[in-house]
Amino acid sequence: MVEGSYSIGGALVGVRSTSREFGRWLDHALAAHTSSEKAIPVYSVVIAEPTVSAGMAKELYHILYKGTIAIIKTPDIRTLVRTLLSDLEMYLFVDRDDAIFADMNVVTSDGVKALVPGSVVPFIGTLGRRRLGRTGLTLPTETVVAIERSSGRVVPIRPMVEVSAGALDLLDDVAPADGQDPRMVVEQPLSIDVLVSVGWGTDPVVPVTKGLALYRLGSHVANLERLGGGAIEGVLPIVEKARCYEVASAKPAEMLDALLQIFRTD
């Protein structure tokens, strides 16, 4: 196990990995943020080692943990790194005013775009890539979203974490890029069709009022203190235009079924 420490937005962030090669790569990629002060690990990166069982090569999965929660399990190392970098951007959101930033995710199905709390995707992700793939859902690569203040659309995040030039091209030295995880990256402005929050009731899916949906979405805004009422005004168009629901379940499979039910509701 190797560890690195990085200073991002005034926070000291520790990343540990099972791979020395990945640790060296990350030190190079985040050279502008490297700190000599030892940080408590926030993230853990498990890089899969090639294995062969009974003459058959097993599918390899790299896993990114934040604390004890697996944020993403993927065969593609570039997807894992994009997820890690997007999550590191969160340490800079509190001081930014170029957009509304929230720990929400975009999940899509048949062209319908849902905005869901950031805790939902890792939760249903425990069910496995193949099972999720059969549902027709497309999960996000990024762990956070940016919302345009003037339109309420989800827009690409302008990255502020400094990554060394050409670093991503060196990832093949750590592990081959698989390219078999078709997760979504927000590359153009998106209008949201469905807004989902997490509730505590007994019904797996319940429509909620616009007021409650706005309150819950506001609670996910990372730079709310910086923007004040402007943040609520900025997300209001999402709430006004979207169908609003809450989902409630302690089991990933039930949560997945709830999401699928919402997508299939006109």
C-alpha positions as protocol buffer text, in pm:
chain_id: "A"
residue {
  index: 1
  type: MET
  ca { x: 0 y: 0 z: 0 }
}
residue {
  index: 2
  type: VAL
  ca { x: 134 y: 344 z: -96 }
}
residue {
  index: 3
  type: GLU
  ca { x: 5 y: 685 z: 10 }
}
residue {
  index: 4
  type: GLY
  ca { x: 21 y: 1038 z: -125 }
}
residue {
  index: 5
  type: SER
  ca { x: -83 y: 1373 z: 22 }
}
residue {
  index: 6
  type: TYR
  ca { x: -226 y: 1662 z: -178 }
}
residue {
  index: 7
  type: SER
  ca { x: -333 y: 2015 z: -91 }
}
residue {
  index: 8
  type: ILE
  ca { x: -654 y: 2111 z: -274 }
}
residue {
  index: 9
  type: GLY
  ca { x: -855 y: 2419 z: -194 }
}
residue {
  index: 10
  type: GLY
  ca { x: -693 y: 2450 z: 147 }
}
residue {
  index: 11
  type: ALA
  ca { x: -777 y: 2089 z: 236 }
}
residue {
  index: 12
  type: LEU
  ca { x: -511 y: 1824 z: 289 }
}
residue {
  index: 13
  type: VAL
  ca { x: -628 y: 1511 z: 106 }
}
residue {
  index: 14
  type: GLY
  ca { x: -472 y: 1167 z: 136 }
}
residue {
  index: 15
  type: VAL
  ca { x: -493 y: 901 z: -137 }
}
residue {
  index: 16
  type: ARG
  ca { x: -366 y: 548 z: -88 }
}
residue {
  index: 17
  type: SER
  ca { x: -339 y: 272 z: -344 }
}
residue {
  index: 18
  type: THR
  ca { x: -256 y: -94 z: -375 }
}
residue {
  index: 19
  type: SER
  ca { x: -38 y: -9 z: -677 }
}
residue {
  index: 20
  type: ARG
  ca { x: 301 y: 162 z: -652 }
}
residue {
  index: 21
  type: GLU
  ca { x: 275 y: 244 z: -1022 }
}
residue {
  index: 22
  type: PHE
  ca { x: -56 y: 424 z: -966 }
}
residue {
  index: 23
  type: GLY
  ca { x: 88 y: 608 z: -665 }
}
residue {
  index: 24
  type: ARG
  ca { x: 380 y: 734 z: -874 }
}
residue {
  index: 25
  type: TRP
  ca { x: 144 y: 829 z: -1155 }
}
residue {
  index: 26
  type: LEU
  ca { x: -83 y: 1025 z: -919 }
}
residue {
  index: 27
  type: ASP
  ca { x: 214 y: 1212 z: -768 }
}
residue {
  index: 28
  type: HIS
  ca { x: 312 y: 1313 z: -1120 }
}
residue {
  index: 29
  type: ALA
  ca { x: -44 y: 1400 z: -1227 }
}
residue {
  index: 30
  type: LEU
  ca { x: -109 y: 1611 z: -916 }
}
residue {
  index: 31
  type: ALA
  ca { x: 243 y: 1752 z: -886 }
}
residue {
  index: 32
  type: ALA
  ca { x: 103 y: 2105 z: -848 }
}
residue {
  index: 33
  type: HIS
  ca { x: -91 y: 1990 z: -541 }
}
residue {
  index: 34
  type: THR
  ca { x: 159 y: 1753 z: -378 }
}
residue {
  index: 35
  type: SER
  ca { x: 214 y: 1823 z: -9 }
}
residue {
  index: 36
  type: SER
  ca { x: 500 y: 1715 z: 216 }
}
residue {
  index: 37
  type: GLU
  ca { x: 260 y: 1713 z: 509 }
}
residue {
  index: 38
  type: LYS
  ca { x: 113 y: 1369 z: 569 }
}
residue {
  index: 39
  type: ALA
  ca { x: -265 y: 1354 z: 522 }
}
residue {
  index: 40
  type: ILE
  ca { x: -518 y: 1107 z: 652 }
}
residue {
  index: 41
  type: PRO
  ca { x: -629 y: 896 z: 353 }
}
residue {
  index: 42
  type: VAL
  ca { x: -969 y: 1002 z: 221 }
}
residue {
  index: 43
  type: TYR
  ca { x: -955 y: 790 z: -95 }
}
residue {
  index: 44
  type: SER
  ca { x: -835 y: 436 z: -158 }
}
residue {
  index: 45
  type: VAL
  ca { x: -762 y: 307 z: -508 }
}
residue {
  index: 46
  type: VAL
  ca { x: -749 y: -66 z: -574 }
}
residue {
  index: 47
  type: ILE
  ca { x: -582 y: -144 z: -904 }
}
residue {
  index: 48
  type: ALA
  ca { x: -670 y: -492 z: -1029 }
}
residue {
  index: 49
  type: GLU
  ca { x: -391 y: -738 z: -1095 }
}
residue {
  index: 50
  type: PRO
  ca { x: -423 y: -970 z: -1396 }
}
residue {
  index: 51
  type: THR
  ca { x: -531 y: -1319 z: -1292 }
}
residue {
  index: 52
  type: VAL
  ca { x: -602 y: -1637 z: -1481 }
}
residue {
  index: 53
  type: SER
  ca { x: -832 y: -1906 z: -1342 }
}
residue {
  index: 54
  type: ALA
  ca { x: -880 y: -2248 z: -1506 }
}
residue {
  index: 55
  type: GLY
  ca { x: -727 y: -2115 z: -1823 }
}
residue {
  index: 56
  type: MET
  ca { x: -968 y: -1819 z: -1844 }
}
residue {
  index: 57
  type: ALA
  ca { x: -869 y: -1460 z: -1780 }
}
residue {
  index: 58
  type: LYS
  ca { x: -1103 y: -1293 z: -1531 }
}
residue {
  index: 59
  type: GLU
  ca { x: -1251 y: -950 z: -1596 }
}
residue {
  index: 60
  type: LEU
  ca { x: -1052 y: -694 z: -1403 }
}
residue {
  index: 61
  type: TYR
  ca { x: -1210 y: -422 z: -1193 }
}
residue {
  index: 62
  type: HIS
  ca { x: -1040 y: -118 z: -1047 }
}
residue {
  index: 63
  type: ILE
  ca { x: -1218 y: 29 z: -744 }
}
residue {
  index: 64
  type: LEU
  ca { x: -1221 y: 380 z: -600 }
}
residue {
  index: 65
  type: TYR
  ca { x: -1326 y: 413 z: -237 }
}
residue {
  index: 66
  type: LYS
  ca { x: -1409 y: 732 z: -52 }
}
residue {
  index: 67
  type: GLY
  ca { x: -1384 y: 633 z: 309 }
}
residue {
  index: 68
  type: THR
  ca { x: -1548 y: 291 z: 313 }
}
residue {
  index: 69
  type: ILE
  ca { x: -1783 y: 357 z: 22 }
}
residue {
  index: 70
  type: ALA
  ca { x: -1695 y: 228 z: -324 }
}
residue {
  index: 71
  type: ILE
  ca { x: -1763 y: 527 z: -548 }
}
residue {
  index: 72
  type: ILE
  ca { x: -1693 y: 335 z: -866 }
}
residue {
  index: 73
  type: LYS
  ca { x: -1597 y: -16 z: -972 }
}
residue {
  index: 74
  type: THR
  ca { x: -1482 y: -22 z: -1333 }
}
residue {
  index: 75
  type: PRO
  ca { x: -1264 y: -220 z: -1573 }
}
residue {
  index: 76
  type: ASP
  ca { x: -1143 y: 107 z: -1727 }
}
residue {
  index: 77
  type: ILE
  ca { x: -870 y: 293 z: -1540 }
}
residue {
  index: 78
  type: ARG
  ca { x: -936 y: 617 z: -1726 }
}
residue {
  index: 79
  type: THR
  ca { x: -1296 y: 612 z: -1604 }
}
residue {
  index: 80
  type: LEU
  ca { x: -1176 y: 561 z: -1247 }
}
residue {
  index: 81
  type: VAL
  ca { x: -932 y: 851 z: -1273 }
}
residue {
  index: 82
  type: ARG
  ca { x: -1196 y: 1083 z: -1420 }
}
residue {
  index: 83
  type: THR
  ca { x: -1421 y: 995 z: -1127 }
}
residue {
  index: 84
  type: LEU
  ca { x: -1144 y: 1066 z: -877 }
}
residue {
  index: 85
  type: LEU
  ca { x: -1057 y: 1399 z: -1039 }
}
residue {
  index: 86
  type: SER
  ca { x: -1421 y: 1506 z: -1047 }
}
residue {
  index: 87
  type: ASP
  ca { x: -1456 y: 1430 z: -678 }
}
residue {
  index: 88
  type: LEU
  ca { x: -1141 y: 1628 z: -597 }
}
residue {
  index: 89
  type: GLU
  ca { x: -1303 y: 1930 z: -761 }
}
residue {
  index: 90
  type: MET
  ca { x: -1548 y: 1936 z: -469 }
}
residue {
  index: 91
  type: TYR
  ca { x: -1277 y: 2079 z: -243 }
}
residue {
  index: 92
  type: LEU
  ca { x: -1278 y: 2395 z: -458 }
}
residue {
  index: 93
  type: PHE
  ca { x: -1652 y: 2446 z: -498 }
}
residue {
  index: 94
  type: VAL
  ca { x: -1716 y: 2643 z: -181 }
}
residue {
  index: 95
  type: ASP
  ca { x: -1528 y: 2947 z: -314 }
}
residue {
  index: 96
  type: ARG
  ca { x: -1655 y: 2936 z: -673 }
}
residue {
  index: 97
  type: ASP
  ca { x: -1936 y: 3145 z: -820 }
}
residue {
  index: 98
  type: ASP
  ca { x: -1911 y: 3061 z: -1191 }
}
residue {
  index: 99
  type: ALA
  ca { x: -2186 y: 2799 z: -1153 }
}
residue {
  index: 100
  type: ILE
  ca { x: -2399 y: 2624 z: -893 }
}
residue {
  index: 101
  type: PHE
  ca { x: -2216 y: 2311 z: -780 }
}
residue {
  index: 102
  type: ALA
  ca { x: -2395 y: 2019 z: -618 }
}
residue {
  index: 103
  type: ASP
  ca { x: -2322 y: 1663 z: -508 }
}
residue {
  index: 104
  type: MET
  ca { x: -2582 y: 1532 z: -751 }
}
residue {
  index: 105
  type: ASN
  ca { x: -2548 y: 1294 z: -1047 }
}
residue {
  index: 106
  type: VAL
  ca { x: -2709 y: 1271 z: -1390 }
}
residue {
  index: 107
  type: VAL
  ca { x: -2850 y: 926 z: -1472 }
}
residue {
  index: 108
  type: THR
  ca { x: -3009 y: 867 z: -1812 }
}
residue {
  index: 109
  type: SER
  ca { x: -3236 y: 609 z: -1975 }
}
residue {
  index: 110
  type: ASP
  ca { x: -3381 y: 626 z: -2327 }
}
residue {
  index: 111
  type: GLY
  ca { x: -3305 y: 996 z: -2349 }
}
residue {
  index: 112
  type: VAL
  ca { x: -3467 y: 1081 z: -2015 }
}
residue {
  index: 113
  type: LYS
  ca { x: -3228 y: 1263 z: -1783 }
}
residue {
  index: 114
  type: ALA
  ca { x: -3268 y: 1236 z: -1406 }
}
residue {
  index: 115
  type: LEU
  ca { x: -3079 y: 1430 z: -1143 }
}
residue {
  index: 116
  type: VAL
  ca { x: -3024 y: 1211 z: -837 }
}
residue {
  index: 117
  type: PRO
  ca { x: -2836 y: 1257 z: -507 }
}
residue {
  index: 118
  type: GLY
  ca { x: -2470 y: 1162 z: -517 }
}
residue {
  index: 119
  type: SER
  ca { x: -2525 y: 878 z: -270 }
}
residue {
  index: 120
  type: VAL
  ca { x: -2759 y: 689 z: -503 }
}
residue {
  index: 121
  type: VAL
  ca { x: -2516 y: 588 z: -779 }
}
residue {
  index: 122
  type: PRO
  ca { x: -2260 y: 416 z: -550 }
}
residue {
  index: 123
  type: PHE
  ca { x: -2549 y: 249 z: -367 }
}
residue {
  index: 124
  type: ILE
  ca { x: -2699 y: 86 z: -676 }
}
residue {
  index: 125
  type: GLY
  ca { x: -2348 y: 37 z: -814 }
}
residue {
  index: 126
  type: THR
  ca { x: -2299 y: -244 z: -563 }
}
residue {
  index: 127
  type: LEU
  ca { x: -2530 y: -454 z: -782 }
}
residue {
  index: 128
  type: GLY
  ca { x: -2259 y: -489 z: -1047 }
}
residue {
  index: 129
  type: ARG
  ca { x: -2193 y: -349 z: -1392 }
}
residue {
  index: 130
  type: ARG
  ca { x: -2358 y: -635 z: -1583 }
}
residue {
  index: 131
  type: ARG
  ca { x: -2685 y: -615 z: -1394 }
}
residue {
  index: 132
  type: LEU
  ca { x: -2699 y: -240 z: -1428 }
}
residue {
  index: 133
  type: GLY
  ca { x: -2614 y: -270 z: -1796 }
}
residue {
  index: 134
  type: ARG
  ca { x: -2922 y: -484 z: -1855 }
}
residue {
  index: 135
  type: THR
  ca { x: -3148 y: -210 z: -1718 }
}
residue {
  index: 136
  type: GLY
  ca { x: -3062 y: 43 z: -1986 }
}
residue {
  index: 137
  type: LEU
  ca { x: -2946 y: 301 z: -1732 }
}
residue {
  index: 138
  type: THR
  ca { x: -2638 y: 506 z: -1811 }
}
residue {
  index: 139
  type: LEU
  ca { x: -2451 y: 606 z: -1497 }
}
residue {
  index: 140
  type: PRO
  ca { x: -2223 y: 910 z: -1466 }
}
residue {
  index: 141
  type: THR
  ca { x: -1846 y: 919 z: -1459 }
}
residue {
  index: 142
  type: GLU
  ca { x: -1850 y: 1237 z: -1251 }
}
residue {
  index: 143
  type: THR
  ca { x: -1962 y: 1248 z: -889 }
}
residue {
  index: 144
  type: VAL
  ca { x: -2083 y: 1609 z: -898 }
}
residue {
  index: 145
  type: VAL
  ca { x: -2263 y: 1849 z: -1131 }
}
residue {
  index: 146
  type: ALA
  ca { x: -2245 y: 2213 z: -1230 }
}
residue {
  index: 147
  type: ILE
  ca { x: -2571 y: 2399 z: -1291 }
}
residue {
  index: 148
  type: GLU
  ca { x: -2579 y: 2711 z: -1505 }
}
residue {
  index: 149
  type: ARG
  ca { x: -2721 y: 2996 z: -1299 }
}
residue {
  index: 150
  type: SER
  ca { x: -2900 y: 3165 z: -1588 }
}
residue {
  index: 151
  type: SER
  ca { x: -3078 y: 2859 z: -1732 }
}
residue {
  index: 152
  type: GLY
  ca { x: -3091 y: 2585 z: -1468 }
}
residue {
  index: 153
  type: ARG
  ca { x: -2926 y: 2343 z: -1710 }
}
residue {
  index: 154
  type: VAL
  ca { x: -2654 y: 2100 z: -1606 }
}
residue {
  index: 155
  type: VAL
  ca { x: -2333 y: 2209 z: -1780 }
}
residue {
  index: 156
  type: PRO
  ca { x: -1975 y: 2078 z: -1808 }
}
residue {
  index: 157
  type: ILE
  ca { x: -1763 y: 2149 z: -1502 }
}
residue {
  index: 158
  type: ARG
  ca { x: -1469 y: 2379 z: -1570 }
}
residue {
  index: 159
  type: PRO
  ca { x: -1187 y: 2189 z: -1397 }
}
residue {
  index: 160
  type: MET
  ca { x: -976 y: 2376 z: -1144 }
}
residue {
  index: 161
  type: VAL
  ca { x: -770 y: 2085 z: -1009 }
}
residue {
  index: 162
  type: GLU
  ca { x: -442 y: 2119 z: -1194 }
}
residue {
  index: 163
  type: VAL
  ca { x: -334 y: 1799 z: -1372 }
}
residue {
  index: 164
  type: SER
  ca { x: 14 y: 1776 z: -1526 }
}
residue {
  index: 165
  type: ALA
  ca { x: 14 y: 1799 z: -1904 }
}
residue {
  index: 166
  type: GLY
  ca { x: 9 y: 1458 z: -2072 }
}
residue {
  index: 167
  type: ALA
  ca { x: -49 y: 1272 z: -1746 }
}
residue {
  index: 168
  type: LEU
  ca { x: -360 y: 1091 z: -1869 }
}
residue {
  index: 169
  type: ASP
  ca { x: -163 y: 954 z: -2164 }
}
residue {
  index: 170
  type: LEU
  ca { x: 70 y: 779 z: -1918 }
}
residue {
  index: 171
  type: LEU
  ca { x: -206 y: 577 z: -1754 }
}
residue {
  index: 172
  type: ASP
  ca { x: -139 y: 280 z: -1981 }
}
residue {
  index: 173
  type: ASP
  ca { x: 187 y: 234 z: -1790 }
}
residue {
  index: 174
  type: VAL
  ca { x: -26 y: 165 z: -1479 }
}
residue {
  index: 175
  type: ALA
  ca { x: -295 y: -53 z: -1636 }
}
residue {
  index: 176
  type: PRO
  ca { x: -428 y: -87 z: -1992 }
}
residue {
  index: 177
  type: ALA
  ca { x: -731 y: 130 z: -2068 }
}
residue {
  index: 178
  type: ASP
  ca { x: -1024 y: -107 z: -2109 }
}
residue {
  index: 179
  type: GLY
  ca { x: -1272 y: 137 z: -2261 }
}
residue {
  index: 180
  type: GLN
  ca { x: -1561 y: -97 z: -2178 }
}
residue {
  index: 181
  type: ASP
  ca { x: -1743 y: 118 z: -1924 }
}
residue {
  index: 182
  type: PRO
  ca { x: -1982 y: 347 z: -2115 }
}
residue {
  index: 183
  type: ARG
  ca { x: -2043 y: 595 z: -1836 }
}
residue {
  index: 184
  type: MET
  ca { x: -2155 y: 945 z: -1919 }
}
residue {
  index: 185
  type: VAL
  ca { x: -1957 y: 1267 z: -1893 }
}
residue {
  index: 186
  type: VAL
  ca { x: -2147 y: 1595 z: -1920 }
}
residue {
  index: 187
  type: GLU
  ca { x: -2005 y: 1752 z: -2235 }
}
residue {
  index: 188
  type: GLN
  ca { x: -2289 y: 1988 z: -2329 }
}
residue {
  index: 189
  type: PRO
  ca { x: -2573 y: 2168 z: -2148 }
}
residue {
  index: 190
  type: LEU
  ca { x: -2848 y: 1928 z: -2038 }
}
residue {
  index: 191
  type: SER
  ca { x: -3206 y: 1996 z: -1936 }
}
residue {
  index: 192
  type: ILE
  ca { x: -3327 y: 1774 z: -1652 }
}
residue {
  index: 193
  type: ASP
  ca { x: -3652 y: 1579 z: -1691 }
}
residue {
  index: 194
  type: VAL
  ca { x: -3671 y: 1414 z: -1349 }
}
residue {
  index: 195
  type: LEU
  ca { x: -3552 y: 1532 z: -1008 }
}
residue {
  index: 196
  type: VAL
  ca { x: -3503 y: 1263 z: -744 }
}
residue {
  index: 197
  type: SER
  ca { x: -3446 y: 1300 z: -372 }
}
residue {
  index: 198
  type: VAL
  ca { x: -3406 y: 1042 z: -98 }
}
residue {
  index: 199
  type: GLY
  ca { x: -3691 y: 1007 z: 151 }
}
residue {
  index: 200
  type: TRP
  ca { x: -3754 y: 807 z: 464 }
}
residue {
  index: 201
  type: GLY
  ca { x: -4102 y: 671 z: 402 }
}
residue {
  index: 202
  type: THR
  ca { x: -4218 y: 315 z: 344 }
}
residue {
  index: 203
  type: ASP
  ca { x: -4317 y: 355 z: -22 }
}
residue {
  index: 204
  type: PRO
  ca { x: -4027 y: 304 z: -266 }
}
residue {
  index: 205
  type: VAL
  ca { x: -4143 y: 585 z: -500 }
}
residue {
  index: 206
  type: VAL
  ca { x: -4353 y: 888 z: -407 }
}
residue {
  index: 207
  type: PRO
  ca { x: -4415 y: 1211 z: -602 }
}
residue {
  index: 208
  type: VAL
  ca { x: -4315 y: 1515 z: -396 }
}
residue {
  index: 209
  type: THR
  ca { x: -4414 y: 1879 z: -407 }
}
residue {
  index: 210
  type: LYS
  ca { x: -4204 y: 2134 z: -589 }
}
residue {
  index: 211
  type: GLY
  ca { x: -4135 y: 2305 z: -257 }
}
residue {
  index: 212
  type: LEU
  ca { x: -3994 y: 1993 z: -95 }
}
residue {
  index: 213
  type: ALA
  ca { x: -3794 y: 1910 z: -407 }
}
residue {
  index: 214
  type: LEU
  ca { x: -3643 y: 2261 z: -409 }
}
residue {
  index: 215
  type: TYR
  ca { x: -3555 y: 2240 z: -40 }
}
residue {
  index: 216
  type: ARG
  ca { x: -3383 y: 1904 z: -84 }
}
residue {
  index: 217
  type: LEU
  ca { x: -3196 y: 2009 z: -398 }
}
residue {
  index: 218
  type: GLY
  ca { x: -3076 y: 2322 z: -218 }
}
residue {
  index: 219
  type: SER
  ca { x: -2933 y: 2106 z: 59 }
}
residue {
  index: 220
  type: HIS
  ca { x: -2696 y: 1949 z: -195 }
}
residue {
  index: 221
  type: VAL
  ca { x: -2551 y: 2279 z: -321 }
}
residue {
  index: 222
  type: ALA
  ca { x: -2184 y: 2305 z: -223 }
}
residue {
  index: 223
  type: ASN
  ca { x: -2145 y: 2681 z: -277 }
}
residue {
  index: 224
  type: LEU
  ca { x: -2479 y: 2785 z: -127 }
}
residue {
  index: 225
  type: GLU
  ca { x: -2313 y: 3013 z: 128 }
}
residue {
  index: 226
  type: ARG
  ca { x: -2116 y: 3188 z: -147 }
}
residue {
  index: 227
  type: LEU
  ca { x: -2414 y: 3238 z: -379 }
}
residue {
  index: 228
  type: GLY
  ca { x: -2688 y: 3282 z: -121 }
}
residue {
  index: 229
  type: GLY
  ca { x: -3036 y: 3322 z: -263 }
}
residue {
  index: 230
  type: GLY
  ca { x: -2891 y: 3324 z: -614 }
}
residue {
  index: 231
  type: ALA
  ca { x: -2826 y: 2951 z: -584 }
}
residue {
  index: 232
  type: ILE
  ca { x: -3191 y: 2879 z: -505 }
}
residue {
  index: 233
  type: GLU
  ca { x: -3306 y: 3102 z: -789 }
}
residue {
  index: 234
  type: GLY
  ca { x: -3062 y: 2921 z: -1019 }
}
residue {
  index: 235
  type: VAL
  ca { x: -3191 y: 2570 z: -944 }
}
residue {
  index: 236
  type: LEU
  ca { x: -3556 y: 2675 z: -940 }
}
residue {
  index: 237
  type: PRO
  ca { x: -3596 y: 2620 z: -1319 }
}
residue {
  index: 238
  type: ILE
  ca { x: -3497 y: 2256 z: -1272 }
}
residue {
  index: 239
  type: VAL
  ca { x: -3763 y: 2204 z: -1008 }
}
residue {
  index: 240
  type: GLU
  ca { x: -4029 y: 2388 z: -1208 }
}
residue {
  index: 241
  type: LYS
  ca { x: -3974 y: 2185 z: -1526 }
}
residue {
  index: 242
  type: ALA
  ca { x: -3892 y: 1841 z: -1385 }
}
residue {
  index: 243
  type: ARG
  ca { x: -4110 y: 1563 z: -1248 }
}
residue {
  index: 244
  type: CYS
  ca { x: -4017 y: 1538 z: -881 }
}
residue {
  index: 245
  type: TYR
  ca { x: -4001 y: 1217 z: -678 }
}
residue {
  index: 246
  type: GLU
  ca { x: -3848 y: 1072 z: -367 }
}
residue {
  index: 247
  type: VAL
  ca { x: -3717 y: 719 z: -340 }
}
residue {
  index: 248
  type: ALA
  ca { x: -3682 y: 525 z: -18 }
}
residue {
  index: 249
  type: SER
  ca { x: -3512 y: 191 z: 30 }
}
residue {
  index: 250
  type: ALA
  ca { x: -3241 y: 33 z: 239 }
}
residue {
  index: 251
  type: LYS
  ca { x: -3163 y: -222 z: -35 }
}
residue {
  index: 252
  type: PRO
  ca { x: -2977 y: -145 z: -361 }
}
residue {
  index: 253
  type: ALA
  ca { x: -3204 y: -368 z: -572 }
}
residue {
  index: 254
  type: GLU
  ca { x: -3516 y: -192 z: -443 }
}
residue {
  index: 255
  type: MET
  ca { x: -3358 y: 147 z: -505 }
}
residue {
  index: 256
  type: LEU
  ca { x: -3276 y: 42 z: -860 }
}
residue {
  index: 257
  type: ASP
  ca { x: -3632 y: -79 z: -916 }
}
residue {
  index: 258
  type: ALA
  ca { x: -3762 y: 254 z: -785 }
}
residue {
  index: 259
  type: LEU
  ca { x: -3546 y: 447 z: -1030 }
}
residue {
  index: 260
  type: LEU
  ca { x: -3657 y: 226 z: -1319 }
}
residue {
  index: 261
  type: GLN
  ca { x: -4019 y: 282 z: -1221 }
}
residue {
  index: 262
  type: ILE
  ca { x: -3965 y: 658 z: -1233 }
}
residue {
  index: 263
  type: PHE
  ca { x: -3803 y: 640 z: -1575 }
}
residue {
  index: 264
  type: ARG
  ca { x: -4097 y: 440 z: -1708 }
}
residue {
  index: 265
  type: THR
  ca { x: -4352 y: 688 z: -1576 }
}
residue {
  index: 266
  type: ASP
  ca { x: -4470 y: 952 z: -1823 }
}
